[in-house]
């Protein structure tokens, strides 16, 4: 991952600005004051005690236990059972006010069979994986023809494409071409294309998720409006490996007619299902603020979610345990939250923000760990540079962590971003995980991808950073109005992306 520009990772996008994300455009921001040397020494001593407590702990067994449940798709039995164990773990650590906060998923989705094979002009098996919350192939007999649709045309001129070719799609599989000039726009166009193809009585839509790993299958939600607006009548959207896409596209461009055998069967729950965010606290001594520390419990269902985001869950749980076993108590409350529904569009964290709207003005920051498995390297503030002095001071107090200088950068589409959209600082620590784009949301996301040393490092950084923000004097909360939030997001070059995924404008409170 780079710290500048944008890079597509399926439905996840990283945008980090090394400039100050538009500080002049979001209203006046007062920097957090820097305490005197005596306060610095006191903080250094307390952080040293906490670090010693953390070094005695091993967070890896918690990850092993979590991975034993298998995939934890939101609304699934495995997600529920893993959540029950996590509640028990929080209680065993000694956290206060441990409880579940339910939110409603319109429909659970259960992956079924997905098989495809090219039968003419040659015989080749085609591995496929359904996008989450897409449906099943309609009844059809025998083999079906394949037609090629251009990726850019579907993203930029779908109505014109329908007018020219939509009548010819009935009973056929649509293959979306490789490439496309704007990966974000191409992904955002998938749901409109799928709806149009369903209306035209097509059989399925095939595309390649443009992430590293040419033979790797990935899964995503069809689009961010789903599964909040579930439509079980949609035909399936399917990922296929890059080399198979190139085979099929090459044959079609040589004007060879293709015939596929294809069968996809997915299921939906009969009605809404409950999903839970799990919460526990370490009460502050002064009651003058709140720091949230979180990760997401849910995972996609091709692997076991060890990297995305079992790594984050184990680190957050380890951070909570480290603080408890240190015997230290911060000035402000530390709240630990494990979200569900992150993979379907931050559904759980957005539900949390709505439920706790009255508390946001007291929130110093929401520190949410989620971007693969690896050591934490720096902390971006996502349009809230008023936190930079405090984070720079933390780096001076803890130089042995070797963190890079904090930046007012952006991490799009993690649970931290739900808080940013609501006007609060959402800190998504940047992790050095060079294979995350290949591993995440794929069958490769298993326990073997996680290094226990990296997990220890991330746990220590998370415990120390969150405790510092909750304990240091002079750190204050800054909560933006909807107008200030919009200005900050616009200055951080987020508006275009948010519009593509129906997150614009930021919600009024």
Buried (B, 14 or more C-beta within 10 A) or exposed (E): BEBEEBBBBBBBBBBBBEBBBBBEBBBEBEBBEBBEEEBBEBBEEBBBEBBEBBEEBEBBEBBBBBBEBBBBBBBBEBBBEBBEBBBEBBEEBBBEEBEBBEBEBBBBBEBEEBEBBBBBEEEEEBBBBBBBBBBBBBEBEEBBBBBBBBBBBBBBEBEEBBEEBBEEBEBBBBBBBBEBEBBBBBBBBBBBBBBBBBBBEBBBBBBBBBBEBEEBBBBBBBBBBBBBEBBBEBBBBBBBBBEBBEBBBEBBEEEEEBBBBBBBBBBBBEEEBEBBBBBBBBBBEEEEBBBBBBBBBBBBBBBBBBBBBBBBBBBBBBBBBBBBBBEBBBBBBBBBBBBBBBBBBBBBBBBBBEEBEEBBBBBBBBBBBBBBBBBBBBBBBBBBBBBBBBBBBBBEBBEEBEBEEBBBBBBBBBBBBBBBBBBBBBBBBBBBBEBBBBBBBBBBBBBEBBBBEBBBBBBBBBBBBBBBBBBBBBBBBBBBBBBBBBBBBBBBBBBEBBEBBEBBBBBEB
